[in-house]
């Protein structure tokens, strides 16, 4: 009986060692993947910063004014002047549509009756 318990204990220790070995490799693979993802995120942030700088460079007002002047015959773009803008109170908003009256009410001397019961 004692020998059987030793064999079972040895098998349990070997099984746990195998499990720990597998978990160690899974953990290392996950950590490697996490490092790679962090590197990709860092590269994406660098690219984003570069694209923002390039966008700011391409949208310089003096450059855009020169481009508008060079392509005036095709685009007919005029320089922006303060007189080109209006005020908010000058905007005419459309009035909301008025719904037709379907249930009329007839008023008498002191009582309010629906149109169906008035006559």
ABEGO torsion letter per residue (X at the ends): XAAAAAAAAAAAAAAAAAAAAAAAAAAAAAAAAAAAAAAAAAAAAAAAAAAAAAAAAAABAAAAAAAAAAAAAAAGBBBBBAAABBBAAABBBBBBBBBBBABBBBBBAABBBBAAAAX
